[in-house]
Amino acid sequence: DQKEQVTPRRLAGGQFMALLDAEGSYQCSVTGLIFEVTGAARIMYSLLSWSKYAQLVEEPWIVGGPLFDVRCQAPGALSSIQFPHCLCLGG
């Protein structure tokens, strides 16, 4: 599965903006997010702090990765998002 690398524009407040021209799979060169779109789309996204949301995570769950805020000006064009993840092999 080929993903086109896209370098987002950096906006104020730690936000990123990716302008995706056509249908396809695109991977952000900064965050590793993968966006699959059915047509042209403008996607704005940023990392959020877990400090505001950590109390919502109940055992046995734990905070384990980045938290993103993703918005699309044409939500119907964004068919999926693949988030970066990690796997702890140390037990």
N, C-alpha and C positions, 0 to 999 in steps of 0.2 A: 504494500500500500504506500504509494508515494505521497509525501506531504511537502508542500511548498513552504520553504522557510520565509517568514515575514518578520521584518524588523519594525516594531511599533514606534509610533511617535510618542515621545514623553511629554506629558502635560503637567500642569501644576498639581500639587497635592499628591504626587506619587502615582498619578493615573497614567495609563497607557491607552493609545488609540490605534487600532489596526483597521486599515481600509482594505477590504477584500473585494477584488474586482469582479469575480465570477464564481460559479459553482466549483467546489473542490474542497480539499483538506489542506489546512494551513497550520504550521507550527510556529509559535512565537519564539524568536531567538533569545528573548530575555527570560521569560517565565517558564517556557516549556509547555504552556497550554496548547492544545490542539483544537482548532475550530473546524467543524464541518458545516459548510453552507450550501444552500441550494441556489443561491444567486448572490449578487453584489450585496455587501453588508458593511456597516461601520460598527465596530465593536469597541466599547470602552470598558476597561477593567483595571482593577487595582488590588493590591494586597491589603487585607484588614488585620487588625490586631486581635488576637484571641482574648485579650484581657477583658474585652467587653462581652464576650460570648461564652467564655470558659465555664461559667456557672450553669450553663444549659446542658453541659455534657455530664451525663450520669454514669456511674459505674455499672457495668464493667468497662465502659468506653473511656478512652483517654484522648486528650488532644494529641494529634499525631502528624500534623502537616500544615502547609500553608492554607490560609483562608482567603478566598477571592470574592470580590464583588464584580460581577460581569453583567453588562447591559448591552443590548443590541437595538439600534434604531429601527430595524426591520425584524422583529422577533421571529416571524414566520420563515425567514431565510436561514436562521441558525438552527440546524437540525441536531447537532450534538456538540458537547464540549468534553474533551478528555483532559483530566487534571493530572499533573505530575504526582507521583507517589513514591513511597519508599517502603522497603521491607526490612525489618530488623531480624537478622539471622543470629543474634546473640542470646537467644533464649526467649 
